[in-house]
Amino acid sequence: MSFKIKFIILLVAMILIIGSIFGIFTVYRFFIIEKIKISLNSNIKKENYYLKTYTTYDNQTSITETYYKDGIGKLIAENGVYTWTDGKSVYVIDDSNATVYVGNFNDTVGLVSNETFAKIYPTYTYSIIKKLIFAGNIKNKIKNVMLNDEKCIMIEVNEESFKKTVWISKNTYSLRKAKLEFPNGEVLDYEYELRFNYVKTRDVSLPDITKYKFLDSINTINKDNNNETSTNSVDNSQVVSPANFQTNN
């Protein structure tokens, strides 16, 4: 057998070995991201959950809390103003000032639904082919890490305008943390506490607002313990903060 034939056989064998290793690598990563999606889909079907979100930007942290039970949701912003919805109507309420703004479900003001929360996860809306491409791209990092003494899967991907990193608990397969890093150096950090079968009916009940003052604009709702004029209103960042960085497909 000539040297040329031996070389060709060796080259083909190396290509087959490398191809097999890459295939195993891709399939392994694909099953990881698919298992996470299956778990997220299972969570979406649950009609009772509590979600606490810590949003950190420029060394300042804000907190929002979402309560959801049997189709009724309530999101409380850090200033105490909260949004209530039953899937048809939307009320933005400030109990301390007895004011309420009535919106509609098509307004930009809405609750962080469990599905919206799930869509933060990269590849959640991808087709199978697109997931395989994602899994086979070595630029997308998928690895096991520890986060606050909890075993997690970390996924890092470069989006069009930012880098997204998410941490998924290996115990519950729910999102625990997310980070956005922008080219200009800005960084957004999100940490999540998600509990199921935690919310009571009283947590999502709508108060008697018949004696409240109904406002024409959401911008006039504010939380001011000193009864002074304030521009602190409920905006989209307070109400839908975790959805601000969903992957566009």
C-alpha positions as CSV (number, residue, x, y, z in Angstrom):
1,M,0.0,0.0,0.0
2,S,1.5,3.3,-1.1
3,F,2.1,6.2,1.2
4,K,-0.5,8.3,-0.6
5,I,-3.3,5.7,0.0
6,K,-2.3,5.3,3.7
7,F,-2.4,9.1,4.0
8,I,-5.9,9.2,2.5
9,I,-7.2,6.4,4.8
10,L,-5.7,8.2,7.8
11,L,-7.2,11.5,6.8
12,V,-10.6,10.0,6.3
13,A,-10.4,8.2,9.6
14,M,-9.5,11.4,11.4
15,I,-12.4,13.2,9.7
16,L,-14.8,10.5,10.8
17,I,-13.4,10.6,14.4
18,I,-13.6,14.4,14.6
19,G,-17.1,14.3,13.0
20,S,-18.3,11.7,15.6
21,I,-16.9,13.7,18.5
22,F,-18.5,16.9,17.2
23,G,-21.8,15.0,16.7
24,I,-21.8,13.6,20.2
25,F,-20.9,17.1,21.5
26,T,-23.8,18.7,19.6
27,V,-26.4,16.0,20.6
28,Y,-25.4,16.2,24.3
29,R,-25.8,19.9,24.4
30,F,-29.1,19.7,22.4
31,F,-30.5,17.3,25.0
32,I,-29.5,19.7,27.8
33,I,-31.3,22.7,26.3
34,E,-34.3,20.6,25.3
35,K,-34.6,19.2,28.9
36,I,-34.6,22.7,30.2
37,K,-37.4,23.8,27.8
38,I,-39.5,20.8,28.7
39,S,-39.3,21.7,32.4
40,L,-40.1,25.4,31.6
41,N,-43.2,24.3,29.6
42,S,-44.3,22.1,32.5
43,N,-44.0,25.2,34.8
44,I,-46.0,27.3,32.5
45,K,-49.0,25.0,33.0
46,K,-49.0,25.7,36.7
47,E,-51.7,28.1,37.8
48,N,-50.1,29.1,41.1
49,Y,-46.7,30.8,41.4
50,Y,-44.8,33.6,43.1
51,L,-41.9,35.3,41.3
52,K,-39.5,37.8,43.0
53,T,-37.2,39.6,40.7
54,Y,-34.1,41.6,41.7
55,T,-33.0,44.0,39.0
56,T,-29.5,45.6,39.3
57,Y,-28.3,48.4,37.1
58,D,-25.6,50.9,37.8
59,N,-25.1,49.6,41.3
60,Q,-28.8,50.1,42.2
61,T,-31.1,47.2,42.8
62,S,-34.9,47.3,42.5
63,I,-37.3,44.5,43.5
64,T,-40.7,43.4,42.0
65,E,-43.0,40.7,43.2
66,T,-45.5,38.8,41.0
67,Y,-48.3,36.8,42.5
68,Y,-50.4,34.6,40.1
69,K,-53.3,32.2,40.9
70,D,-55.9,30.7,38.6
71,G,-55.7,33.4,35.9
72,I,-55.4,36.4,38.2
73,G,-52.1,38.2,38.6
74,K,-50.7,41.0,40.7
75,L,-47.3,42.6,40.3
76,I,-46.0,44.9,43.0
77,A,-43.4,47.5,42.1
78,E,-40.7,48.6,44.6
79,N,-42.6,51.8,45.3
80,G,-45.6,49.9,46.4
81,V,-47.8,50.6,43.4
82,Y,-49.1,47.4,41.9
83,T,-50.7,46.1,38.7
84,W,-53.6,43.8,38.9
85,T,-55.1,41.8,36.0
86,D,-57.5,39.0,35.4
87,G,-56.5,38.5,31.7
88,K,-59.2,40.9,30.5
89,S,-58.8,44.1,32.6
90,V,-55.7,45.9,34.0
91,Y,-55.7,48.1,37.0
92,V,-52.7,50.1,38.3
93,I,-53.4,50.8,41.9
94,D,-51.8,53.0,44.6
95,D,-53.5,52.1,47.8
96,S,-51.7,54.8,49.9
97,N,-53.1,57.6,47.7
98,A,-56.4,55.8,46.9
99,T,-55.8,56.2,43.1
100,V,-56.3,53.8,40.3
101,Y,-55.6,53.8,36.5
102,V,-57.7,51.5,34.4
103,G,-56.0,50.2,31.3
104,N,-56.8,47.4,28.9
105,F,-54.9,44.1,28.3
106,N,-53.5,45.4,25.1
107,D,-51.7,48.2,26.8
108,T,-47.9,48.0,27.2
109,V,-48.6,47.7,31.0
110,G,-49.0,44.1,31.9
111,L,-47.9,41.4,34.3
112,V,-44.8,39.2,33.9
113,S,-46.5,36.0,32.9
114,N,-44.9,32.7,33.5
115,E,-44.5,32.2,29.8
116,T,-42.8,35.6,29.4
117,F,-40.5,34.6,32.2
118,A,-39.7,31.3,30.4
119,K,-38.9,33.1,27.1
120,I,-35.9,34.7,28.8
121,Y,-34.2,31.4,28.3
122,P,-32.1,31.3,25.1
123,T,-33.5,28.9,22.4
124,Y,-36.9,28.7,24.1
125,T,-38.7,29.7,20.9
126,Y,-36.2,28.0,18.5
127,S,-37.2,25.2,16.1
128,I,-35.4,21.8,16.5
129,I,-33.0,22.6,13.6
130,K,-32.2,26.0,15.1
131,K,-31.5,24.4,18.5
132,L,-29.1,21.9,16.9
133,I,-27.3,24.7,15.2
134,F,-27.1,26.5,18.5
135,A,-25.9,23.4,20.3
136,G,-23.2,22.8,17.7
137,N,-21.9,26.4,17.8
138,I,-18.8,26.3,20.2
139,K,-19.2,30.1,20.6
140,N,-22.3,29.4,22.7
141,K,-21.2,28.3,26.2
142,I,-23.1,25.6,28.1
143,K,-21.4,24.4,31.3
144,N,-22.0,23.3,34.8
145,V,-21.3,25.9,37.5
146,M,-22.1,26.8,41.1
147,L,-24.2,29.8,41.9
148,N,-24.6,30.6,45.6
149,D,-23.9,27.0,46.6
150,E,-26.5,25.7,44.1
151,K,-25.6,23.5,41.1
152,C,-26.6,25.3,37.9
153,I,-26.3,25.2,34.1
154,M,-24.8,28.4,32.7
155,I,-25.7,29.3,29.1
156,E,-23.9,32.2,27.4
157,V,-24.8,33.5,24.0
158,N,-24.1,36.6,22.0
159,E,-27.3,38.2,20.7
160,E,-27.4,40.9,18.0
161,S,-27.0,43.9,20.5
162,F,-25.8,42.3,23.7
163,K,-24.4,39.2,25.4
164,K,-26.9,37.2,27.4
165,T,-25.9,34.8,30.2
166,V,-28.5,32.7,32.1
167,W,-28.2,30.3,35.1
168,I,-30.6,27.4,35.4
169,S,-31.0,25.4,38.6
170,K,-30.1,21.7,38.0
171,N,-32.5,20.8,40.8
172,T,-35.6,22.6,39.6
173,Y,-34.6,23.5,36.0
174,S,-35.9,27.0,36.5
175,L,-34.1,30.3,35.9
176,R,-32.1,31.6,38.8
177,K,-30.2,34.5,37.3
178,A,-29.6,36.4,34.1
179,K,-27.2,39.0,32.9
180,L,-27.1,41.3,29.9
181,E,-23.9,42.9,28.8
182,F,-24.0,45.7,26.2
183,P,-21.2,47.0,23.9
184,N,-21.2,50.3,25.7
185,G,-20.3,48.7,29.0
186,E,-23.7,48.7,30.6
187,V,-24.7,45.6,32.5
188,L,-28.2,44.5,33.7
189,D,-28.4,41.7,36.3
190,Y,-31.5,39.8,37.2
191,E,-31.9,37.3,40.0
192,Y,-35.1,35.3,40.5
193,E,-36.9,33.5,43.3
194,L,-39.7,31.3,41.9
195,R,-42.1,29.3,44.0
196,F,-45.1,27.2,43.0
197,N,-48.3,26.6,45.0
198,Y,-47.4,29.5,47.2
199,V,-50.0,32.1,46.4
200,K,-53.3,32.4,48.4
201,T,-56.5,33.9,47.0
202,R,-56.0,37.0,49.3
203,D,-52.7,37.7,47.6
204,V,-54.3,38.4,44.3
205,S,-57.7,39.8,45.4
206,L,-58.8,43.1,44.0
207,P,-59.5,45.7,46.8
208,D,-62.7,47.7,46.8
209,I,-61.8,50.6,44.5
210,T,-65.2,52.2,44.3
211,K,-64.1,55.1,46.5
212,Y,-60.7,55.5,44.7
213,K,-59.9,58.3,42.4
214,F,-59.7,57.2,38.8
215,L,-56.9,58.7,36.8
216,D,-56.7,59.5,33.1
217,S,-52.9,58.8,32.9
218,I,-50.7,56.2,34.4
219,N,-48.0,58.8,34.8
220,T,-49.9,60.5,37.5
221,I,-49.8,57.5,39.8
222,N,-47.1,57.9,42.4
223,K,-46.0,56.7,45.8
224,D,-45.1,59.7,48.0
225,N,-45.3,59.3,51.7
226,N,-44.7,63.0,52.1
227,N,-47.7,63.9,49.9
228,E,-45.5,66.0,47.7
229,T,-45.6,66.1,43.9
230,S,-43.6,63.3,42.5
231,T,-42.6,62.0,39.1
232,N,-42.1,58.5,40.4
233,S,-44.6,56.5,38.3
234,V,-45.1,52.9,37.3
235,D,-43.3,52.5,34.0
236,N,-42.7,49.5,31.7
237,S,-39.4,48.7,33.4
238,Q,-41.1,48.2,36.7
239,V,-44.0,46.1,35.3
240,V,-42.3,43.9,32.7
241,S,-38.6,44.1,33.7
242,P,-37.7,40.4,33.1
243,A,-39.2,40.5,29.6
244,N,-37.1,43.4,28.5
245,F,-34.5,41.1,27.0
246,Q,-36.4,38.4,25.3
247,T,-34.7,36.9,22.3
248,N,-36.2,38.1,19.1
249,N,-36.7,35.4,16.5
